[in-house]
Amino acid sequence: MLTGLNHLTLAVSDLNRSLNFYTAIIGFKGHVKWATGAYLSLGDLWLCLSLDTPNPRQDYSHIAFSISPLHFSAFQQRVREQNIAEWKSNSSEGDSIYLLDPDGHQLEVHVGDLESRLSALQLKPYKDLIWL
């Protein structure tokens, strides 16, 4: 039986550039780096950066990271001061910033969790919403 998410692997074109982005901008902790990859962590999340030819999608698929409300404004300001590209404006509950990593992978930094999203849906349900 599955117990949860084990790790994420992202293809990156420049390992050092991506390692710097995920540690200095996003806040991951670096653990090891080798010729074609690196292992990082953020809380319980294990991220592998793998040197390859990235082919990010152009749909709504993205990776969302949590941030506390106390740190959101400072994080958003830091992202914008670094001129990091944003791919979407926030229209959901809770503060979010949608940004692109150096290879175009779509990321979100979000204030909130599943419970806050479900509570918001009680007040303003999506079209054709069905509670399971």
GUMI-409099 format. One record per residue: residue number from 1; residue in three letters; x, y, z of N, C-alpha, C in turn. Coordinates in Angstrom, 1 decimal, always signed. Example, Ala and Ser with C-alpha at 12.3 -4.5 7.8 and 13.67 -1.06 7.14 Angstrom:
residues 2
 num residuo     nu     nv     nw    cau    cav    caw     cu     cv     cw
   1     ala  +13.2   -5.7   +7.8  +12.3   -4.5   +7.8  +13.2   -3.3   +7.8
   2     ser  +12.8   -2.2   +7.1  +13.7   -1.1   +7.1  +12.9   +0.0   +7.9
END
This chain:
residues 132
 num residuo     nu     nv     nw    cau    cav    caw     cu     cv     cw
   1     met   +0.8   -1.2   +0.0   +0.0   +0.0   +0.0   +0.9   +1.3   +0.0
   2     leu   +0.5   +2.2   -0.8   +1.2   +3.5   -0.8   +1.0   +4.2   +0.5
   3     thr   +2.1   +4.9   +0.9   +2.0   +5.7   +2.2   +2.2   +7.2   +2.0
   4     gly   +2.5   +7.6   +0.8   +2.7   +9.1   +0.6   +3.6   +9.3   -0.5
   5     leu   +4.0  +10.6   -0.7   +4.9  +11.0   -1.7   +6.3  +10.7   -1.2
   6     asn   +7.1  +10.0   -2.0   +8.5   +9.7   -1.7   +9.5  +10.8   -2.0
   7     his   +9.5  +11.1   -3.3  +10.4  +12.2   -3.7  +10.0  +12.8   -5.1
   8     leu  +10.5  +13.9   -5.5  +10.3  +14.5   -6.8  +11.6  +14.6   -7.5
   9     thr  +11.6  +14.3   -8.8  +12.9  +14.5   -9.6  +12.5  +15.5  -10.7
  10     leu  +13.4  +16.5  -10.8  +13.2  +17.5  -11.9  +14.4  +17.5  -12.8
  11     ala  +14.1  +17.4  -14.1  +15.2  +17.5  -15.1  +15.7  +19.0  -15.1
  12     val  +17.0  +19.2  -15.0  +17.5  +20.6  -15.1  +18.6  +20.6  -16.1
  13     ser  +18.8  +21.8  -16.8  +19.8  +21.9  -17.8  +21.1  +22.4  -17.3
  14     asp  +21.1  +23.1  -16.1  +22.3  +23.6  -15.5  +22.2  +23.4  -14.0
  15     leu  +23.0  +22.3  -13.6  +22.8  +21.9  -12.2  +23.2  +23.0  -11.2
  16     asn  +24.2  +23.7  -11.4  +24.6  +24.7  -10.4  +23.6  +25.9  -10.3
  17     arg  +23.1  +26.3  -11.5  +22.0  +27.3  -11.5  +20.8  +26.9  -10.8
  18     ser  +20.4  +25.6  -11.0  +19.1  +25.1  -10.4  +19.4  +24.9   -8.9
  19     leu  +20.6  +24.4   -8.5  +20.9  +24.2   -7.1  +20.9  +25.5   -6.4
  20     asn  +21.4  +26.6   -7.0  +21.3  +27.9   -6.4  +19.9  +28.4   -6.2
  21     phe  +19.1  +28.2   -7.3  +17.7  +28.6   -7.3  +16.9  +28.0   -6.1
  22     tyr  +17.0  +26.6   -6.1  +16.2  +25.9   -5.1  +16.7  +26.1   -3.6
  23     thr  +18.0  +26.4   -3.4  +18.5  +26.6   -2.1  +18.4  +28.1   -1.7
  24     ala  +18.9  +29.0   -2.5  +18.9  +30.4   -2.2  +17.6  +31.1   -2.3
  25     ile  +16.8  +30.8   -3.3  +15.5  +31.4   -3.5  +14.4  +30.7   -2.8
  26     ile  +14.2  +29.4   -3.1  +13.1  +28.6   -2.5  +13.3  +28.2   -1.1
  27     gly  +14.6  +27.9   -0.7  +14.9  +27.6   +0.7  +15.1  +26.2   +1.0
  28     phe  +15.4  +25.3   +0.0  +15.7  +23.9   +0.2  +17.1  +23.8   +0.9
  29     lys  +17.3  +22.7   +1.6  +18.6  +22.4   +2.2  +19.3  +21.4   +1.2
  30     gly  +20.5  +21.8   +0.8  +21.3  +20.9   +0.0  +21.9  +19.8   +0.8
  31     his  +22.0  +18.6   +0.3  +22.6  +17.4   +1.0  +23.8  +16.9   +0.3
  32     val  +23.7  +16.6   -1.0  +24.8  +16.1   -1.8  +24.6  +16.6   -3.2
  33     lys  +25.8  +16.7   -3.9  +25.8  +17.0   -5.3  +26.8  +16.1   -6.0
  34     trp  +26.5  +15.7   -7.2  +27.4  +14.9   -8.0  +27.4  +15.4   -9.4
  35     ala  +28.1  +14.8  -10.3  +28.3  +15.3  -11.7  +26.9  +15.6  -12.4
  36     thr  +25.9  +14.7  -12.2  +24.7  +14.9  -12.9  +23.5  +15.0  -12.0
  37     gly  +23.7  +15.4  -10.8  +22.5  +15.6   -9.9  +22.8  +16.1   -8.5
  38     ala  +21.7  +16.3   -7.8  +21.8  +16.7   -6.4  +20.6  +16.3   -5.6
  39     tyr  +20.7  +16.1   -4.3  +19.6  +15.8   -3.4  +19.4  +17.0   -2.5
  40     leu  +18.2  +17.4   -2.4  +17.8  +18.5   -1.5  +16.6  +18.1   -0.7
  41     ser  +16.3  +18.9   +0.4  +15.1  +18.6   +1.1  +14.5  +19.9   +1.6
  42     leu  +13.2  +19.9   +1.8  +12.4  +21.0   +2.4  +11.4  +20.3   +3.3
  43     gly  +11.6  +20.4   +4.6  +10.7  +19.7   +5.5  +10.9  +18.2   +5.2
  44     asp   +9.8  +17.5   +5.0   +9.8  +16.1   +4.6  +10.0  +15.8   +3.1
  45     leu  +10.0  +16.8   +2.3  +10.1  +16.7   +0.9  +11.5  +16.5   +0.4
  46     trp  +11.7  +15.4   -0.3  +13.0  +15.1   -0.9  +12.9  +15.4   -2.4
  47     leu  +13.9  +16.3   -2.9  +13.9  +16.7   -4.2  +15.2  +16.3   -4.9
  48     cys  +15.1  +15.7   -6.0  +16.3  +15.3   -6.8  +16.4  +16.2   -8.0
  49     leu  +17.5  +16.9   -8.2  +17.7  +17.6   -9.5  +18.6  +16.7  -10.3
  50     ser  +18.2  +16.5  -11.5  +18.9  +15.5  -12.4  +19.2  +16.2  -13.7
  51     leu  +20.5  +16.3  -14.1  +21.0  +16.9  -15.3  +20.4  +16.2  -16.5
  52     asp  +19.6  +16.9  -17.3  +18.9  +16.3  -18.4  +18.5  +17.4  -19.4
  53     thr  +17.6  +17.1  -20.3  +17.0  +18.1  -21.2  +15.6  +18.3  -20.7
  54     pro  +15.4  +19.4  -19.9  +14.0  +19.6  -19.4  +13.0  +19.9  -20.5
  55     asn  +11.8  +19.4  -20.3  +10.7  +19.6  -21.2   +9.4  +19.9  -20.4
  56     pro   +9.4  +21.1  -19.7   +8.3  +21.4  -18.9   +7.0  +21.6  -19.7
  57     arg   +5.9  +21.2  -19.1   +4.6  +21.3  -19.7   +4.1  +22.7  -19.7
  58     gln   +3.1  +22.9  -20.5   +2.5  +24.3  -20.6   +1.1  +24.2  -20.1
  59     asp   +0.7  +23.2  -19.4   -0.7  +23.1  -18.8   -0.6  +23.6  -17.4
  60     tyr   -1.6  +23.3  -16.6   -1.7  +23.8  -15.2   -0.9  +22.9  -14.2
  61     ser   -0.3  +21.9  -14.7   +0.5  +21.0  -13.8   +1.6  +21.9  -13.2
  62     his   +1.8  +21.7  -11.8   +2.8  +22.5  -11.1   +3.0  +21.9   -9.8
  63     ile   +4.1  +22.3   -9.1   +4.5  +21.9   -7.8   +4.2  +23.0   -6.9
  64     ala   +3.5  +22.8   -5.8   +3.2  +23.8   -4.8   +3.9  +23.6   -3.5
  65     phe   +4.5  +24.6   -3.0   +5.1  +24.6   -1.7   +4.4  +25.4   -0.7
  66     ser   +4.4  +25.0   +0.6   +3.7  +25.7   +1.6   +4.6  +26.8   +2.2
  67     ile   +4.0  +27.9   +2.7   +4.7  +29.0   +3.4   +3.8  +29.5   +4.4
  68     ser   +4.3  +30.0   +5.5   +3.5  +30.6   +6.5   +3.0  +32.0   +6.1
  69     pro   +1.9  +32.4   +6.6   +1.4  +33.8   +6.2   +2.4  +34.8   +6.7
  70     leu   +3.1  +34.6   +7.7   +4.1  +35.6   +8.3   +5.3  +35.8   +7.3
  71     his   +5.6  +34.8   +6.5   +6.8  +34.9   +5.6   +6.4  +35.2   +4.1
  72     phe   +5.1  +35.1   +3.8   +4.7  +35.2   +2.4   +5.2  +36.5   +1.7
  73     ser   +4.9  +37.7   +2.4   +5.2  +39.0   +1.7   +6.7  +39.1   +1.5
  74     ala   +7.5  +38.7   +2.4   +9.0  +38.8   +2.3   +9.4  +37.9   +1.1
  75     phe   +8.9  +36.7   +1.1   +9.3  +35.8   +0.0   +8.9  +36.3   -1.3
  76     gln   +7.6  +36.8   -1.4   +7.1  +37.4   -2.7   +8.0  +38.5   -3.1
  77     gln   +8.4  +39.4   -2.2   +9.2  +40.5   -2.5  +10.6  +40.1   -3.0
  78     arg  +11.2  +39.0   -2.4  +12.5  +38.5   -2.8  +12.4  +38.0   -4.2
  79     val  +11.4  +37.2   -4.5  +11.2  +36.6   -5.9  +11.1  +37.8   -6.9
  80     arg  +10.4  +38.8   -6.6  +10.2  +39.9   -7.6  +11.5  +40.7   -7.7
  81     glu  +12.2  +40.9   -6.6  +13.5  +41.6   -6.7  +14.5  +40.8   -7.6
  82     gln  +14.4  +39.5   -7.6  +15.3  +38.7   -8.4  +14.8  +38.6   -9.8
  83     asn  +13.7  +39.2  -10.2  +13.1  +39.2  -11.5  +12.8  +37.8  -12.0
  84     ile  +12.3  +36.9  -11.1  +12.0  +35.6  -11.4  +10.6  +35.6  -12.1
  85     ala  +10.5  +34.9  -13.2   +9.3  +35.0  -14.0   +8.1  +34.4  -13.3
  86     glu   +7.0  +35.0  -13.4   +5.7  +34.5  -12.8   +4.9  +34.0  -14.0
  87     trp   +4.2  +32.9  -13.8   +3.4  +32.3  -14.9   +1.9  +32.4  -14.7
  88     lys   +1.4  +32.9  -13.6   +0.0  +32.9  -13.4   -0.3  +33.9  -12.2
  89     ser   -1.4  +34.5  -12.2   -1.8  +35.4  -11.1   -2.7  +34.5  -10.2
  90     asn   -2.7  +34.8   -8.9   -3.5  +34.0   -7.9   -4.9  +34.4   -8.0
  91     ser   -5.8  +33.4   -8.1   -7.2  +33.6   -8.0   -7.9  +32.7   -7.1
  92     ser   -7.1  +31.9   -6.3   -7.7  +30.9   -5.4   -7.6  +31.5   -3.9
  93     glu   -8.2  +30.7   -3.0   -8.1  +31.2   -1.6   -6.6  +31.1   -1.1
  94     gly   -6.3  +32.0   -0.2   -4.9  +32.0   +0.3   -4.0  +32.7   -0.6
  95     asp   -3.0  +33.3   -0.1   -2.0  +34.0   -0.9   -1.2  +33.0   -1.6
  96     ser   -0.8  +33.2   -2.9   +0.0  +32.4   -3.7   +0.8  +33.2   -4.6
  97     ile   +2.0  +32.8   -4.9   +2.8  +33.3   -6.0   +3.2  +32.1   -6.9
  98     tyr   +3.0  +32.3   -8.2   +3.3  +31.3   -9.2   +4.5  +31.7  -10.0
  99     leu   +5.6  +30.9   -9.8   +6.9  +31.3  -10.5   +7.4  +30.1  -11.3
 100     leu   +8.4  +30.5  -12.1   +9.1  +29.5  -13.0  +10.5  +29.3  -12.4
 101     asp  +10.9  +28.1  -12.4  +12.3  +27.8  -12.0  +13.2  +28.1  -13.3
 102     pro  +14.5  +28.0  -13.2  +15.3  +28.4  -14.3  +15.1  +27.6  -15.6
 103     asp  +14.5  +26.4  -15.5  +14.2  +25.6  -16.7  +12.7  +25.6  -17.1
 104     gly  +11.9  +26.5  -16.5  +10.5  +26.6  -16.8   +9.6  +25.7  -16.1
 105     his  +10.0  +25.0  -15.1   +9.1  +24.2  -14.3   +8.2  +25.1  -13.5
 106     gln   +6.9  +24.9  -13.5   +5.9  +25.7  -12.9   +5.8  +25.4  -11.4
 107     leu   +6.0  +26.4  -10.6   +6.0  +26.3   -9.1   +4.9  +27.2   -8.6
 108     glu   +4.5  +26.9   -7.4   +3.6  +27.8   -6.6   +4.1  +27.8   -5.2
 109     val   +4.0  +28.9   -4.6   +4.3  +29.0   -3.1   +3.0  +29.6   -2.5
 110     his   +2.4  +28.8   -1.6   +1.0  +29.0   -1.2   +0.8  +29.0   +0.3
 111     val   +0.0  +30.0   +0.7   -0.4  +30.1   +2.1   -1.7  +29.3   +2.2
 112     gly   -1.7  +28.2   +3.0   -2.9  +27.5   +3.1   -2.7  +26.0   +3.0
 113     asp   -3.7  +25.2   +3.2   -3.6  +23.7   +3.1   -4.9  +23.2   +2.5
 114     leu   -5.0  +21.9   +2.5   -6.2  +21.2   +2.0   -7.4  +21.7   +2.8
 115     glu   -7.3  +21.7   +4.1   -8.4  +22.1   +4.9   -8.9  +23.5   +4.6
 116     ser   -8.0  +24.5   +4.4   -8.4  +25.8   +4.1   -9.1  +25.9   +2.7
 117     arg   -8.6  +25.1   +1.8   -9.2  +25.0   +0.4  -10.6  +24.5   +0.5
 118     leu  -10.8  +23.4   +1.3  -12.1  +22.8   +1.4  -13.1  +23.7   +2.1
 119     ser  -12.6  +24.5   +3.1  -13.5  +25.4   +3.7  -13.9  +26.5   +2.8
 120     ala  -13.0  +27.0   +1.9  -13.3  +28.0   +0.9  -14.3  +27.5   -0.1
 121     leu  -14.2  +26.2   -0.4  -15.1  +25.6   -1.4  -16.5  +25.5   -0.8
 122     gln  -16.7  +25.4   +0.5  -18.0  +25.4   +1.1  -18.7  +26.8   +0.9
 123     leu  -17.9  +27.8   +0.9  -18.4  +29.2   +0.7  -18.6  +29.5   -0.8
 124     lys  -17.7  +29.0   -1.6  -17.7  +29.3   -3.1  -17.3  +28.1   -3.9
 125     pro  -18.2  +27.2   -4.1  -17.9  +25.9   -4.8  -17.5  +26.1   -6.2
 126     tyr  -16.6  +25.3   -6.7  -16.3  +25.2   -8.2  -17.5  +24.7   -8.9
 127     lys  -17.6  +25.0  -10.2  -18.6  +24.6  -11.1  -18.7  +23.0  -11.0
 128     asp  -19.9  +22.5  -10.8  -20.2  +21.0  -10.8  -19.4  +20.3   -9.7
 129     leu  -19.1  +21.0   -8.6  -18.4  +20.4   -7.4  -19.3  +19.3   -6.8
 130     ile  -18.7  +18.2   -6.5  -19.3  +17.1   -5.8  -18.4  +16.7   -4.6
 131     trp  -19.0  +16.7   -3.5  -18.2  +16.3   -2.3  -18.2  +14.8   -2.2
 132     leu  -17.0  +14.2   -2.0  -16.8  +12.8   -2.0  -16.8  +12.2   -0.5
END
